Amino acid sequence: MSGYLIKDTTREEREKIVADALGVTEGLCDTNTFRLEEMYQDYIDGKKEIAEINAEFRASYVQEDNRPQKEGCSYAR
């Protein structure tokens, strides 16, 4: 296998990449692993790259910074 990009892999290779990365074992019934596999289904289907999926996941944790901003030697409220 030459890489992880969709253009460089077959569907079967992408399934194996995801399974190997998540430590999926035949017969394992772990709910959390199943949810992660669902998260990467668009990669397996060739719709989105892994980096895109990971970026979308991380973006859901970014929030507006509401901390007081420092102005000079004190903080503005």
N, CA, C and O atoms as a GROMACS GRO file, in nm:
protein
  308
    1MET      N    1   0.085  -0.118   0.000
    1MET     CA    2   0.000   0.000   0.000
    1MET      C    3   0.089   0.124   0.000
    1MET      O    4   0.180   0.136   0.082
    2SER      N    5   0.064   0.214  -0.091
    2SER     CA    6   0.152   0.329  -0.108
    2SER      C    7   0.120   0.447  -0.018
    2SER      O    8   0.209   0.529   0.006
    3GLY      N    9   0.000   0.460   0.032
    3GLY     CA   10  -0.036   0.573   0.116
    3GLY      C   11  -0.176   0.557   0.173
    3GLY      O   12  -0.237   0.451   0.164
    4TYR      N   13  -0.223   0.665   0.231
    4TYR     CA   14  -0.355   0.662   0.295
    4TYR      C   15  -0.458   0.744   0.221
    4TYR      O   16  -0.576   0.742   0.256
    5LEU      N   17  -0.416   0.817   0.118
    5LEU     CA   18  -0.511   0.899   0.043
    5LEU      C   19  -0.608   0.811  -0.034
    5LEU      O   20  -0.574   0.700  -0.075
    6ILE      N   21  -0.727   0.862  -0.053
    6ILE     CA   22  -0.829   0.787  -0.126
    6ILE      C   23  -0.779   0.746  -0.263
    6ILE      O   24  -0.800   0.633  -0.307
    7LYS      N   25  -0.712   0.838  -0.332
    7LYS     CA   26  -0.665   0.810  -0.468
    7LYS      C   27  -0.560   0.699  -0.470
    7LYS      O   28  -0.538   0.638  -0.575
    8ASP      N   29  -0.497   0.671  -0.357
    8ASP     CA   30  -0.390   0.571  -0.350
    8ASP      C   31  -0.435   0.438  -0.292
    8ASP      O   32  -0.354   0.346  -0.280
    9THR      N   33  -0.564   0.425  -0.258
    9THR     CA   34  -0.611   0.305  -0.190
    9THR      C   35  -0.740   0.253  -0.250
    9THR      O   36  -0.815   0.327  -0.315
   10THR      N   37  -0.765   0.125  -0.227
   10THR     CA   38  -0.893   0.065  -0.264
   10THR      C   39  -0.984   0.071  -0.142
   10THR      O   40  -0.938   0.098  -0.031
   11ARG      N   41  -1.109   0.045  -0.162
   11ARG     CA   42  -1.204   0.043  -0.051
   11ARG      C   43  -1.158  -0.059   0.055
   11ARG      O   44  -1.162  -0.030   0.175
   12GLU      N   45  -1.116  -0.175   0.011
   12GLU     CA   46  -1.072  -0.279   0.104
   12GLU      C   47  -0.951  -0.234   0.185
   12GLU      O   48  -0.943  -0.261   0.304
   13GLU      N   49  -0.859  -0.165   0.120
   13GLU     CA   50  -0.742  -0.114   0.192
   13GLU      C   51  -0.784  -0.008   0.294
   13GLU      O   52  -0.731  -0.005   0.405
   14ARG      N   53  -0.879   0.078   0.256
   14ARG     CA   54  -0.927   0.180   0.351
   14ARG      C   55  -0.997   0.117   0.470
   14ARG      O   56  -0.982   0.163   0.583
   15GLU      N   57  -1.074   0.012   0.446
   15GLU     CA   58  -1.138  -0.059   0.558
   15GLU      C   59  -1.032  -0.114   0.653
   15GLU      O   60  -1.047  -0.105   0.774
   16LYS      N   61  -0.926  -0.172   0.597
   16LYS     CA   62  -0.818  -0.227   0.679
   16LYS      C   63  -0.744  -0.117   0.753
   16LYS      O   64  -0.709  -0.134   0.870
   17ILE      N   65  -0.719  -0.004   0.688
   17ILE     CA   66  -0.651   0.108   0.753
   17ILE      C   67  -0.729   0.152   0.876
   17ILE      O   68  -0.672   0.170   0.984
   18VAL      N   69  -0.860   0.170   0.861
   18VAL     CA   70  -0.944   0.214   0.973
   18VAL      C   71  -0.947   0.107   1.082
   18VAL      O   72  -0.931   0.138   1.200
   19ALA      N   73  -0.967  -0.018   1.043
   19ALA     CA   74  -0.973  -0.126   1.142
   19ALA      C   75  -0.841  -0.138   1.218
   19ALA      O   76  -0.841  -0.152   1.340
   20ASP      N   77  -0.729  -0.133   1.146
   20ASP     CA   78  -0.598  -0.143   1.212
   20ASP      C   79  -0.575  -0.024   1.306
   20ASP      O   80  -0.524  -0.042   1.417
   21ALA      N   81  -0.612   0.095   1.262
   21ALA     CA   82  -0.590   0.215   1.344
   21ALA      C   83  -0.673   0.210   1.472
   21ALA      O   84  -0.631   0.261   1.576
   22LEU      N   85  -0.791   0.150   1.464
   22LEU     CA   86  -0.879   0.144   1.580
   22LEU      C   87  -0.858   0.018   1.662
   22LEU      O   88  -0.919   0.001   1.768
   23GLY      N   89  -0.772  -0.070   1.615
   23GLY     CA   90  -0.746  -0.194   1.687
   23GLY      C   91  -0.864  -0.289   1.684
   23GLY      O   92  -0.888  -0.362   1.780
   24VAL      N   93  -0.937  -0.288   1.574
   24VAL     CA   94  -1.056  -0.373   1.562
   24VAL      C   95  -1.012  -0.518   1.544
   24VAL      O   96  -0.924  -0.549   1.464
   25THR      N   97  -1.075  -0.605   1.621
   25THR     CA   98  -1.048  -0.748   1.614
   25THR      C   99  -1.176  -0.819   1.573
   25THR      O  100  -1.285  -0.781   1.616
   26GLU      N  101  -1.164  -0.921   1.490
   26GLU     CA  102  -1.281  -0.998   1.450
   26GLU      C  103  -1.357  -1.046   1.573
   26GLU      O  104  -1.298  -1.097   1.668
   27GLY      N  105  -1.487  -1.028   1.570
   27GLY     CA  106  -1.572  -1.074   1.680
   27GLY      C  107  -1.580  -0.978   1.797
   27GLY      O  108  -1.657  -1.001   1.890
   28LEU      N  109  -1.503  -0.871   1.794
   28LEU     CA  110  -1.506  -0.773   1.902
   28LEU      C  111  -1.631  -0.688   1.890
   28LEU      O  112  -1.662  -0.636   1.783
   29CYS      N  113  -1.701  -0.676   1.998
   29CYS     CA  114  -1.824  -0.596   1.997
   29CYS      C  115  -1.810  -0.483   2.097
   29CYS      O  116  -1.870  -0.485   2.204
   30ASP      N  117  -1.732  -0.385   2.061
   30ASP     CA  118  -1.707  -0.269   2.147
   30ASP      C  119  -1.785  -0.151   2.090
   30ASP      O  120  -1.759  -0.109   1.977
   31THR      N  121  -1.878  -0.098   2.165
   31THR     CA  122  -1.964   0.010   2.119
   31THR      C  123  -1.884   0.133   2.078
   31THR      O  124  -1.915   0.195   1.977
   32ASN      N  125  -1.781   0.169   2.155
   32ASN     CA  126  -1.702   0.287   2.122
   32ASN      C  127  -1.627   0.269   1.990
   32ASN      O  128  -1.619   0.362   1.910
   33THR      N  129  -1.573   0.150   1.968
   33THR     CA  130  -1.502   0.123   1.842
   33THR      C  131  -1.599   0.132   1.726
   33THR      O  132  -1.564   0.185   1.620
   34PHE      N  133  -1.720   0.080   1.744
   34PHE     CA  134  -1.821   0.085   1.638
   34PHE      C  135  -1.853   0.229   1.601
   34PHE      O  136  -1.867   0.260   1.483
   35ARG      N  137  -1.865   0.317   1.699
   35ARG     CA  138  -1.893   0.458   1.672
   35ARG      C  139  -1.779   0.524   1.595
   35ARG      O  140  -1.802   0.604   1.504
   36LEU      N  141  -1.656   0.489   1.630
   36LEU     CA  142  -1.542   0.544   1.558
   36LEU      C  143  -1.538   0.492   1.415
   36LEU      O  144  -1.504   0.567   1.323
   37GLU      N  145  -1.572   0.366   1.395
   37GLU     CA  146  -1.578   0.313   1.259
   37GLU      C  147  -1.681   0.390   1.177
   37GLU      O  148  -1.656   0.421   1.060
   38GLU      N  149  -1.795   0.421   1.237
   38GLU     CA  150  -1.898   0.500   1.168
   38GLU      C  151  -1.845   0.637   1.132
   38GLU      O  152  -1.874   0.690   1.024
   39MET      N  153  -1.766   0.696   1.221
   39MET     CA  154  -1.710   0.828   1.198
   39MET      C  155  -1.623   0.829   1.071
   39MET      O  156  -1.619   0.929   0.999
   40TYR      N  157  -1.554   0.720   1.045
   40TYR     CA  158  -1.464   0.712   0.930
   40TYR      C  159  -1.528   0.646   0.808
   40TYR      O  160  -1.458   0.613   0.712
   41GLN      N  161  -1.658   0.627   0.809
   41GLN     CA  162  -1.726   0.562   0.696
   41GLN      C  163  -1.711   0.642   0.566
   41GLN      O  164  -1.696   0.582   0.460
   42ASP      N  165  -1.714   0.774   0.574
   42ASP     CA  166  -1.695   0.855   0.452
   42ASP      C  167  -1.556   0.833   0.391
   42ASP      O  168  -1.541   0.840   0.269
   43TYR      N  169  -1.456   0.808   0.474
   43TYR     CA  170  -1.324   0.775   0.421
   43TYR      C  171  -1.328   0.639   0.352
   43TYR      O  172  -1.279   0.624   0.240
   44ILE      N  173  -1.386   0.542   0.419
   44ILE     CA  174  -1.396   0.408   0.361
   44ILE      C  175  -1.470   0.414   0.228
   44ILE      O  176  -1.433   0.345   0.133
   45ASP      N  177  -1.575   0.495   0.221
   45ASP     CA  178  -1.656   0.507   0.100
   45ASP      C  179  -1.589   0.594  -0.007
   45ASP      O  180  -1.640   0.604  -0.119
   46GLY      N  181  -1.476   0.657   0.026
   46GLY     CA  182  -1.404   0.739  -0.071
   46GLY      C  183  -1.461   0.879  -0.087
   46GLY      O  184  -1.439   0.943  -0.190
   47LYS      N  185  -1.534   0.927   0.012
   47LYS     CA  186  -1.597   1.059   0.005
   47LYS      C  187  -1.513   1.170   0.069
   47LYS      O  188  -1.513   1.283   0.021
   48LYS      N  189  -1.442   1.137   0.177
   48LYS     CA  190  -1.361   1.236   0.249
   48LYS      C  191  -1.231   1.172   0.292
   48LYS      O  192  -1.226   1.053   0.324
   49GLU      N  193  -1.126   1.252   0.293
   49GLU     CA  194  -0.996   1.206   0.342
   49GLU      C  195  -0.997   1.199   0.495
   49GLU      O  196  -1.078   1.266   0.560
   50ILE      N  197  -0.909   1.120   0.551
   50ILE     CA  198  -0.898   1.108   0.697
   50ILE      C  199  -0.874   1.246   0.760
   50ILE      O  200  -0.933   1.278   0.862
   51ALA      N  201  -0.788   1.325   0.699
   51ALA     CA  202  -0.755   1.458   0.754
   51ALA      C  203  -0.880   1.545   0.761
   51ALA      O  204  -0.895   1.621   0.856
   52GLU      N  205  -0.968   1.537   0.663
   52GLU     CA  206  -1.091   1.617   0.664
   52GLU      C  207  -1.182   1.574   0.779
   52GLU      O  208  -1.238   1.658   0.849
   53ILE      N  209  -1.195   1.444   0.798
   53ILE     CA  210  -1.280   1.392   0.905
   53ILE      C  211  -1.224   1.433   1.041
   53ILE      O  212  -1.299   1.476   1.129
   54ASN      N  213  -1.094   1.420   1.057
   54ASN     CA  214  -1.031   1.459   1.184
   54ASN      C  215  -1.046   1.608   1.211
   54ASN      O  216  -1.071   1.649   1.324
   55ALA      N  217  -1.031   1.691   1.107
   55ALA     CA  218  -1.046   1.836   1.123
   55ALA      C  219  -1.189   1.872   1.164
   55ALA      O  220  -1.209   1.958   1.249
   56GLU      N  221  -1.287   1.807   1.104
   56GLU     CA  222  -1.427   1.832   1.140
   56GLU      C  223  -1.453   1.793   1.285
   56GLU      O  224  -1.524   1.862   1.357
   57PHE      N  225  -1.395   1.682   1.327
   57PHE     CA  226  -1.412   1.635   1.464
   57PHE      C  227  -1.350   1.733   1.563
   57PHE      O  228  -1.412   1.769   1.663
   58ARG      N  229  -1.227   1.777   1.534
   58ARG     CA  230  -1.160   1.874   1.623
   58ARG      C  231  -1.235   2.007   1.626
   58ARG      O  232  -1.242   2.071   1.731
   59ALA      N  233  -1.289   2.049   1.514
   59ALA     CA  234  -1.358   2.178   1.506
   59ALA      C  235  -1.479   2.180   1.598
   59ALA      O  236  -1.519   2.287   1.645
   60SER      N  237  -1.538   2.065   1.625
   60SER     CA  238  -1.654   2.062   1.713
   60SER      C  239  -1.618   2.095   1.858
   60SER      O  240  -1.706   2.121   1.939
   61TYR      N  241  -1.487   2.093   1.890
   61TYR     CA  242  -1.443   2.125   2.025
   61TYR      C  243  -1.391   2.267   2.038
   61TYR      O  244  -1.362   2.311   2.150
   62VAL      N  245  -1.378   2.339   1.930
   62VAL     CA  246  -1.328   2.477   1.934
   62VAL      C  247  -1.443   2.568   1.974
   62VAL      O  248  -1.552   2.562   1.916
   63GLN      N  249  -1.418   2.651   2.072
   63GLN     CA  250  -1.520   2.744   2.119
   63GLN      C  251  -1.465   2.886   2.117
   63GLN      O  252  -1.344   2.907   2.111
   64GLU      N  253  -1.554   2.980   2.121
   64GLU     CA  254  -1.513   3.120   2.126
   64GLU      C  255  -1.438   3.145   2.256
   64GLU      O  256  -1.475   3.093   2.361
   65ASP      N  257  -1.334   3.224   2.248
   65ASP     CA  258  -1.253   3.257   2.365
   65ASP      C  259  -1.320   3.371   2.439
   65ASP      O  260  -1.316   3.486   2.394
   66ASN      N  261  -1.381   3.342   2.554
   66ASN     CA  262  -1.452   3.443   2.634
   66ASN      C  263  -1.372   3.488   2.755
   66ASN      O  264  -1.425   3.555   2.843
   67ARG      N  265  -1.244   3.450   2.759
   67ARG     CA  266  -1.163   3.493   2.872
   67ARG      C  267  -1.137   3.642   2.864
   67ARG      O  268  -1.134   3.699   2.754
   68PRO      N  269  -1.119   3.706   2.978
   68PRO     CA  270  -1.086   3.850   2.974
   68PRO      C  271  -0.956   3.871   2.899
   68PRO      O  272  -0.862   3.792   2.913
   69GLN      N  273  -0.949   3.976   2.820
   69GLN     CA  274  -0.831   4.006   2.740
   69GLN      C  275  -0.741   4.100   2.819
   69GLN      O  276  -0.788   4.194   2.882
   70LYS      N  277  -0.613   4.074   2.815
   70LYS     CA  278  -0.517   4.155   2.888
   70LYS      C  279  -0.488   4.283   2.809
   70LYS      O  280  -0.457   4.279   2.690
   71GLU      N  281  -0.499   4.396   2.878
   71GLU     CA  282  -0.466   4.527   2.821
   71GLU      C  283  -0.364   4.592   2.911
   71GLU      O  284  -0.396   4.633   3.023
   72GLY      N  285  -0.242   4.602   2.865
   72GLY     CA  286  -0.137   4.659   2.949
   72GLY      C  287  -0.106   4.568   3.065
   72GLY      O  288  -0.071   4.452   3.047
   73CYS      N  289  -0.119   4.623   3.187
   73CYS     CA  290  -0.089   4.546   3.308
   73CYS      C  291  -0.213   4.490   3.374
   73CYS      O  292  -0.203   4.427   3.479
   74SER      N  293  -0.328   4.510   3.316
   74SER     CA  294  -0.452   4.459   3.378
   74SER      C  295  -0.540   4.392   3.271
   74SER      O  296  -0.512   4.397   3.151
   75TYR      N  297  -0.644   4.332   3.319
   75TYR     CA  298  -0.737   4.261   3.229
   75TYR      C  299  -0.861   4.345   3.207
   75TYR      O  300  -0.914   4.402   3.302
   76ALA      N  301  -0.909   4.353   3.086
   76ALA     CA  302  -1.033   4.424   3.054
   76ALA      C  303  -1.149   4.329   3.079
   76ALA      O  304  -1.138   4.208   3.055
   77ARG      N  305  -1.255   4.380   3.126
   77ARG     CA  306  -1.375   4.299   3.151
   77ARG      C  307  -1.478   4.324   3.047
   77ARG      O  308  -1.586   4.265   3.051
   0.00000   0.00000   0.00000
